Amino acid sequence: MKSTALFYHAGCPVCVDAERQVAQALDPARFQVEIVHLGEAPARVAEAESAGVQSVPALVIDGNVYHINFGAPLSALKG
């Protein structure tokens, strides 16, 4: 059974690079990766926040949040 990996980002250069370097490097045999661009899906900001995401880019695997570098605080994405 594959684990779900959610990669949250806001489209900034740091986020796009992290998507290329981290999210796309996950083994597709082990992980079902969903890329969530919070700038294009602002309704999912609350979901990310509930998962424990504090800044983007961030990767959530099995309920564990991994903050990658620092692109933007999640609070900057709230409407």
Secondary structure, DSSP 4 states (H G I P E B T S, - for coil): -PEEEEEEE-S-HHHHHHHHHTGGGS-TTTEEEEEEETTT-GGGHHHHHHHT--EEEEEEETTEEEEEEEEEEGGGG--
